[in-house]
Amino acid sequence: MGASLSNLTENGSGNGGPGLGDIPESCVACVFLYLTPPEICNLARLNRAFRGAASSDAVWEAKLPSNYHDLLQLLSHPDVYQNLSKKDIFALLARPLPFEDGNKLVWVDRYTGRVCMSISAKAMAITGIEDRRYWNWVPTEESRFNVVAYVQQIWWFEVDGIVKFPFPPDIYTLSFRIHLGRFSRRLGRRVSNFEHTHGFDIKPVRFELSTSDGQQASNECFLDDTQQDDANISNKRGCWIKYKVGEFIVTESDPATEVKFSMKQIDCTHSKGGLCVDSVSIIPVELKEHRRRGVLKK
């Protein structure tokens, strides 16, 4: 059986007829244009023609975002990478690239080639962050940035951020990643502490975004509402949850798009606390929908 499979994939079907090995490399490359990068890498194992097509610059150029040269500029020595094959460039950009002191990350999704971004709380303006009575930085492996901002108690809650970047044309969604309660590990187990969690069930938090070309979006949500019957609401405590702020459209990479975003609850009639702020994610809407349906891995 092994010999038959070898004949099929290389130069024959096992009975003297044509096999996969007889398909011209150029034809294989045309088929690869419609496949995802992981599928291409898997098929490259079949035979020489498939391996050759799987290394073609034409194939991988189509998988890269239109402004991948801008992403290469984020590297410490971008000129070194200019002569890499397009396949190697894709592999390089599929890993998160830090910029702005490592507080922002950008990468190419390895299934779709779409550009994604994550912005640490460290890169945001947080009211009262300098006062340890209100806020603390908590180290953790549960964040891409290995640290999150934790508010113990505060009256004026406001977190603002801004990013200016040459996003390739696409429709993007922006979300805050937050966690009710403080968490730690004890005896190898994850433990959540809600001692300071209060106030976020009294008034909703307002999320907003605006772009340099005039787009705006907003959303309001109770971060802590254990009285609701909805399963997604009742399980808010102790879990990382992404709260969607809104969507924005990019039609061209030049000029770079500036995006401002915020989350706030500034009703000073009551205090609030017991909340971790990790990051903001900006990803293509289509990619988020695929993940929700389980088409792509997270």
N, C-alpha and C positions, 0 to 999 in steps of 0.2 A: 504493500500500500504506500509505503514511504517513497519507493522508487517511482510509482505512478504519479504521486503528487509532485515530485521533483520534475518529472517530464512535463507535466501540465504547466507548471509555473515558469519553466525555463524555455524549452523549445518544442514542446509537443503535447498532445493530449493523451499520450500513452498508447495510441493506436495508429500513429503516423500522421494524424491531422494537426491543424494549427492549434497553438496554445497561447497562453498569456505572454509567453516570451517572444511571440511573433508580432505583438502589437508595437508599432513604432513609438519611440520615446516621445515624439512630438504629440502624438494622439493621447498618450497617457497624461502628458502635461495639461492638455486641454480639459481632460476629465478632472484633474486635480484642482482646477480653478473653482470647481463647484463643491469641493470637500473642505472640511475643517482641518486645521493644522494637525491635530492628533490623528485624524483618519489618514492623512497623507503620510505621517511618520509610520503608522502601522503597515500601510500598503507598501512602503519602501522596502520591506523585508522580502517581498515576493520574488523579484528577479532583478537583473541588471537594468532593464529598461525602466522599471518602476523606481529603482534607486536613483537612476540618473534624473528622471523627471522630478523626483522628490527633492532634488538639490538645485533645481532650475531657478535662476534669479527671477524669471518671468512669473513663475508660480508664486514665489514668496513676496514679490513686489505687490501682487494683487492682494495679499493678506495683510500687508502693512497699512497703517493709517496714512492718509495723504500727506500729513505733515510730520512723518517720522523723523525727518532731519531736525525738526525743532526739539524732539525728545532727545536725540543724540547730543544736542548742545547742553543738556543738563549733566552730562558725564564730565568728570574732572579733566579728561583729555579727549575731547570729542574727535579730533583729527585722527586719532589712532584707529578709530572704528569705521572710518569712511571706506576703507578698502575691504571690509568684511563682506562675505556673501550675504545676500538678502535673508537667507535662512538663519545665519548666525546673528544677524541684526534682529530678526524677529525673536529669537531665543533670548537675546540680551534685553530687549524691551519688554519681554513677558515677565521679567522680574521687576519688582517695585524700585523705581529710581527716586532717591531722596533729593529734595531741593529746598531752598530757603532754610538753611541750618538743620535739615533733616526733619523738619516739622510738617512737611508736605511730601506726599508720595504720588507718583504717576506711573502707570504701567499699561501695557497692551493686553487685553483679554486673550488668553491663549486659544480660545475656541473661535472667537469672532474677529479678532484684530481690532476691536473697538477700544478707545482710550477711556481709562477709568482713573479716578483720583480719590485720595483720602487726605484729610486735613486734620492734624492733631489739635486738641484743645490748647496745646502750648502755643499754637499760632494764632489764637483768638484773644480778643480783648474781653476779659471777664471782670465785672464789677466786684471790687473787694478782694481780688485774688492775692494781693500782697499781705493781707491781714490773716494770720493763722487762726484767729478766733472764728473766722467764717469759712475759709477755703483751705484745702490741703492738696498737695500733689501725692498721689498714691501709686507706687510702682506695682506693675502687674504684667503677667504674661498674656493676659486676655485682651491686650490692645496691641495693634500693629506697632505702636510707638512706645510700648512698655511703660506707659504712665497715663493716668487719668486724673481729672480734676474732681475733687469731692467737696461738696458744700455741706457743712454741718448745720449751720443755721444762718439765715440772712433775711433781710426784709426786702431789699431791692435786688431781684434776680435778673441779670442781663448778661448774655453771652453774644458777642459780635465777631464776625470774621469777614475776610475779604480775600479773593484770589484773582489774579490777572494772568490769563494763560491762553495760548493759541489753540484752543480746542478745535479739532477737526469738525466739519459740518455733521450735525447729528441733533437728536432731541435728547436732552439730559434730564435726569431727576436728581434732586438734592435732598439728602436726609441727614438728620442728626442721630447719632448712636448714643443712647443714654441707658442708665441702669438705676433703678430705685433701690436704695439700700447700699451699704458698704459690704464688700465681700473679702474673704480671706481663705486660707487653707489651714486645716487642722487635721493632723494625723492622716494627711493625704486626701482629705475630703474638702470639697468646697463648701464654705459656710457663709450665709448672708446675715447681716446684722441690720435691723430696721429701727434701732434705738432712736436715731435722729430723723427718721423719715416722717415728715409731717407737712401740712400746708398745701401740698400739690393736689389735694382733692377738693379744695375750697374754691379756687378760681383756675380757669384753664391757662396754660402757657400758650403764648402766641409765637408762631414761627413765621418768618418773612424772608423773602429773597428779592433782589432786584439786579438787573444787568445794565451794563453800560449803554446798551441800545434801547433801553426803556421798558424792558419786560419786567413784570412784577408778579409775585405769587405770595399767598399767605394761607395759614391754616391755624386753627386753634384746637387744643386737645387737653383734657384732664390727664395728667401723668399718673395720677394715683386715684383710682376709683374702684375699689373692691366691692362696691355694692352692685355693680352691673352684672347681668347674667351672661353676657358675651364671654366666651372662653378666652378670647384674646385680651380682654380687659381684665378679667379676674386673675390672670396669671402675670400681670405686669411686674409685680415685686420679685426681685431676685433674678431677673432675666435681662439680658441685653436686648433692647428693642430699638428698631430704626423708625424714627418718626419722619414721614415725608413732609417736606416743606413745600415743594412745588416743582414745576418743570420749566425749562427754558430751551429755546431753539438757537442753534448756531448755524448760520448759513455760509460763513467763510472764516478761515483761520486768521486772516489778516484784514483788519487789525485784531489783536488779541482781545478776547472777551473778558471783561471785568465783572465778577459776580460778588455781590455783598449779601450776607445772610445773618440771621440773628434768631435767638430764642429768648423770650423775656416774660416775666411775670412781676410787674412793678407796682402791684397793689400793696401799698404799705400798711394796710389795716391788719395784716397778719404776717407772721414769719413763716418761712418754709425751709426745708433742709432734708438731708439724707439722700442726696442724689449724686451720681457719678456722671460726668460728661467726658466721653472718650474722643469722638471725632465727628467730622462731617464727610459723607461720601457723595461723590458726583459720578454717576454712571449712566450710560445710555439707557433710555426707557425700554427699548426692545430687549436689551440684555437682562434688565430686571424682570421683565415679563417672562422670559425664557427660564430664568432661575425659579420664579414662582411656580411655573408649570412643571419644573423638574427636568426640563430639556437639557439644561447645562448644569454642571456642578457649581456649587458656591465656592 
